[in-house]
């Protein structure tokens, strides 16, 4: 998956550079062969306007793509968050608003900044399905990690309610598949203190389609349940894999050592 992402990432860069070359070749050629000053000035203005918007769009896309790579492929939520800040500051048309909101919440989860996460989610006002889904998931985790079982359970119930929304054809929205629901249920069971139930959800999960951050969250939930139940072999295996998977996230590594 990682190699496929890299191929796609660099292929887009090559295609974009080629498009810019063709565009500016056309503009320069039009300027050189302009029949009048007004046509020359018009071509220059068009080149500046469209070129400026193209550069801005590319800047936003490249930073957002890089943030995505940092978060889900390389496991570097701090670097992802820094790039999201850049996108939000430069995104004058708010094209990436909802995407950045989701990325920020996921980054704060991985950085274990749960108080900041709750403050941030309190300020989100949107009816966007995908954002509301991740928002309730984030709040379930944040409250759970703070030991507020009741609020965590309330957020879980809202999360399931959002997940089960249907379109006019009776189908779930695509965003419902952003999360691995076996992992979500396992995390919820941990916060409820039902560690046997958590392990039942977490024992037969297919890892092959998981990205790195999903794998870390899955192994972390499994480690917590196994530790509470005294399943030392499972605990040791998960901990060893987690430390390796979280190699680029010192905050997560430090936390893993306390379990």
C-alpha positions as CSV (number, residue, x, y, z in Angstrom):
1,X,0.0,0.0,0.0
2,X,2.8,2.3,0.9
3,X,4.6,1.8,-2.4
4,X,1.4,2.3,-4.3
5,X,0.8,5.6,-2.5
6,X,4.3,6.8,-3.4
7,X,3.8,5.9,-7.0
8,X,0.5,7.8,-7.1
9,X,2.0,10.7,-5.2
10,X,4.9,11.3,-7.5
11,X,2.9,10.5,-10.7
12,X,0.6,13.4,-9.8
13,X,3.6,15.7,-9.4
14,X,4.9,14.8,-12.9
15,X,1.5,15.3,-14.5
16,X,1.1,18.6,-12.7
17,X,4.5,19.9,-13.9
18,X,3.8,18.8,-17.4
19,X,0.4,20.7,-17.3
20,X,2.2,23.8,-16.1
21,X,4.8,23.6,-18.9
22,X,2.0,23.3,-21.5
23,X,0.0,26.1,-20.0
24,X,2.8,28.6,-19.8
25,X,4.1,27.6,-23.2
26,X,0.7,28.5,-24.6
27,X,0.7,31.8,-22.7
28,X,4.2,32.8,-23.7
29,X,3.6,31.8,-27.3
30,X,0.3,33.9,-27.3
31,X,2.2,36.9,-26.0
32,X,5.0,36.6,-28.5
33,X,2.5,36.5,-31.4
34,X,0.0,39.0,-30.0
35,X,-1.5,41.2,-32.8
36,X,-1.9,44.2,-30.5
37,X,-0.9,45.6,-27.2
38,X,-4.4,45.0,-25.8
39,X,-4.2,41.4,-26.8
40,X,-0.7,41.2,-25.2
41,X,-1.8,42.7,-21.9
42,X,-4.9,40.4,-21.9
43,X,-2.7,37.3,-22.3
44,X,-0.4,38.5,-19.6
45,X,-3.3,39.2,-17.2
46,X,-4.8,35.8,-18.0
47,X,-1.5,34.1,-17.3
48,X,-1.0,35.9,-14.0
49,X,-4.6,35.2,-12.8
50,X,-4.8,31.6,-13.8
51,X,-1.2,30.9,-12.9
52,X,-1.7,32.4,-9.5
53,X,-4.8,30.3,-8.7
54,X,-3.0,27.2,-10.1
55,X,0.0,27.8,-7.9
56,X,-2.2,28.3,-4.8
57,X,-4.3,25.2,-5.6
58,X,-1.1,23.2,-6.1
59,X,0.4,24.5,-2.8
60,X,-2.7,23.5,-0.9
61,X,-2.9,20.0,-2.6
62,X,0.8,19.2,-2.1
63,X,0.7,20.2,1.6
64,X,-2.5,18.3,2.2
65,X,-1.2,15.2,0.4
66,X,2.0,15.4,2.4
67,X,0.0,15.7,5.6
68,X,-2.0,12.6,4.7
69,X,1.2,10.7,4.0
70,X,2.8,11.9,7.3
71,X,-0.3,10.8,9.2
72,X,-1.4,7.5,7.7
73,X,1.7,6.1,6.0
74,X,4.6,7.4,8.1
75,X,2.9,7.8,11.5
76,X,4.1,11.4,12.1
77,X,1.0,13.2,13.4
78,X,3.0,16.2,14.6
79,X,4.4,16.8,11.1
80,X,0.9,16.2,9.6
81,X,-0.6,18.8,11.9
82,X,2.1,21.4,10.9
83,X,1.2,21.0,7.3
84,X,-2.6,21.1,8.0
85,X,-1.9,24.5,9.7
86,X,-0.3,25.7,6.4
87,X,-3.3,24.6,4.4
88,X,-5.8,26.2,6.7
89,X,-3.9,29.5,6.6
90,X,-3.6,29.6,2.8
91,X,-7.0,28.1,1.9
92,X,-8.9,31.4,1.2
93,X,-11.8,29.6,-0.4
94,X,-12.1,27.0,2.4
95,X,-11.9,24.2,-0.1
96,X,-10.1,21.9,2.4
97,X,-12.0,23.0,5.5
98,X,-13.8,19.7,6.3
99,X,-10.8,17.6,5.2
100,X,-8.5,19.6,7.5
101,X,-11.0,19.3,10.4
102,X,-10.9,15.5,10.1
103,X,-7.1,15.4,9.8
104,X,-6.6,17.6,12.8
105,X,-8.8,15.4,14.9
106,X,-7.0,12.2,13.9
107,X,-3.6,13.9,14.4
108,X,-4.6,15.0,17.9
109,X,-5.8,11.5,18.7
110,X,-2.4,10.1,17.7
111,X,-0.5,12.7,19.6
112,X,-2.7,11.9,22.6
113,X,-3.7,15.5,23.2
114,X,-7.2,14.7,24.4
115,X,-8.0,17.9,26.3
116,X,-7.1,19.9,23.2
117,X,-9.1,17.5,21.1
118,X,-12.2,18.0,23.1
119,X,-11.8,21.8,23.0
120,X,-11.4,21.6,19.2
121,X,-14.4,19.3,18.7
122,X,-16.6,21.6,20.9
123,X,-15.9,24.4,18.3
124,X,-16.8,22.4,15.2
125,X,-20.2,23.5,13.7
126,X,-21.1,21.5,10.7
127,X,-23.6,19.1,9.2
128,X,-21.0,17.4,7.1
129,X,-21.5,13.6,7.5
130,X,-17.8,12.7,7.4
131,X,-16.8,15.4,9.9
132,X,-19.6,14.4,12.3
133,X,-18.6,10.8,12.1
134,X,-14.9,11.5,13.0
135,X,-16.0,14.1,15.6
136,X,-18.0,11.5,17.6
137,X,-15.3,8.9,17.2
138,X,-12.7,11.4,18.5
139,X,-14.9,12.4,21.5
140,X,-15.5,8.7,22.3
141,X,-11.7,8.2,22.5
142,X,-11.0,11.5,24.3
143,X,-13.5,10.9,27.0
144,X,-12.6,7.3,27.3
145,X,-8.9,8.0,27.8
146,X,-9.8,10.6,30.5
147,X,-11.9,8.0,32.3
148,X,-15.2,9.7,31.7
149,X,-17.1,6.5,30.9
150,X,-20.6,8.0,30.6
151,X,-19.6,10.7,28.2
152,X,-17.5,8.2,26.2
153,X,-20.5,5.9,25.9
154,X,-22.8,8.8,24.9
155,X,-20.3,9.7,22.1
156,X,-20.2,6.0,21.0
157,X,-24.0,5.9,20.7
158,X,-24.0,9.1,18.6
159,X,-21.2,7.7,16.5
160,X,-23.3,4.5,15.7
161,X,-26.3,6.7,15.0
162,X,-24.3,8.7,12.5
163,X,-22.8,5.6,11.0
164,X,-26.3,4.2,10.3
165,X,-27.6,7.2,8.4
166,X,-28.8,6.1,4.9
167,X,-29.2,7.9,1.6
168,X,-32.4,8.0,-0.4
169,X,-31.6,4.6,-1.8
170,X,-31.1,3.1,1.7
171,X,-27.3,2.8,1.4
172,X,-24.9,3.9,4.0
173,X,-22.8,7.0,3.2
174,X,-19.3,6.3,2.0
175,X,-17.8,7.9,5.1
176,X,-19.3,5.1,7.2
177,X,-16.4,2.9,5.9
178,X,-13.7,5.4,7.1
179,X,-13.5,3.5,10.4
180,X,-12.9,-0.2,11.2
181,X,-15.9,-0.9,13.2
182,X,-14.4,-4.0,14.9
183,X,-11.6,-1.8,16.2
184,X,-14.1,0.9,17.3
185,X,-16.2,-1.7,19.1
186,X,-13.1,-3.0,20.8
187,X,-12.0,0.4,21.9
188,X,-15.5,1.1,23.3
189,X,-15.5,-2.2,25.2
190,X,-12.2,-1.2,26.8
191,X,-13.6,2.0,28.0
192,X,-16.6,0.1,29.4
193,X,-14.3,-2.2,31.3
194,X,-15.4,-5.2,29.2
195,X,-11.9,-6.4,28.2
196,X,-13.1,-9.9,27.3
197,X,-15.6,-8.3,24.9
198,X,-12.9,-6.1,23.5
199,X,-10.6,-9.0,22.7
200,X,-13.5,-10.8,21.0
201,X,-13.9,-7.9,18.6
202,X,-10.1,-7.5,18.2
203,X,-9.0,-11.1,17.8
204,X,-10.1,-11.9,14.2
205,X,-9.4,-8.7,12.4
206,X,-7.7,-8.8,9.0
207,X,-4.8,-6.4,9.1
208,X,-3.8,-6.5,5.5
209,X,-5.9,-3.5,4.4
210,X,-4.9,-1.3,7.4
211,X,-2.7,1.7,7.0
212,X,-0.1,2.4,9.7
213,X,-2.2,4.7,11.9
214,X,-5.1,2.2,11.8
215,X,-2.7,-0.6,12.7
216,X,-1.4,1.4,15.7
217,X,-4.9,2.1,17.1
218,X,-5.8,-1.5,16.6
219,X,-2.7,-2.9,18.3
220,X,-3.1,-0.4,21.1
221,X,-6.6,-1.4,21.9
222,X,-5.7,-5.0,21.8
223,X,-2.7,-4.4,24.1
224,X,-4.8,-2.6,26.7
225,X,-7.4,-5.5,26.8
226,X,-4.7,-8.2,26.9
227,X,-2.9,-6.4,29.7
228,X,-6.0,-6.0,31.8
229,X,-6.8,-9.7,31.3
230,X,-3.3,-10.9,32.0
231,X,-2.8,-12.5,28.6
232,X,0.9,-12.1,28.6
233,X,1.7,-13.6,25.3
234,X,-0.8,-11.4,23.4
235,X,0.4,-8.5,25.4
236,X,4.1,-9.0,24.6
237,X,3.4,-9.5,20.9
238,X,1.3,-6.4,20.6
239,X,3.7,-4.3,22.6
240,X,6.7,-5.4,20.4
241,X,4.8,-4.6,17.2
242,X,3.4,-1.3,18.6
243,X,6.9,0.0,19.5
244,X,8.1,-0.8,16.0
245,X,4.9,0.7,14.3
246,X,5.1,3.9,16.4
247,X,8.8,4.5,15.7
248,X,8.1,8.0,14.4
249,X,5.7,9.0,17.2
250,X,7.6,9.5,20.5
251,X,4.5,10.4,22.5
252,X,2.9,7.2,21.5
253,X,6.0,5.2,22.2
254,X,6.3,6.7,25.7
255,X,2.7,5.8,26.4
256,X,3.1,2.3,25.2
257,X,6.0,1.8,27.7
258,X,3.6,2.6,30.5
259,X,1.2,-0.2,29.7
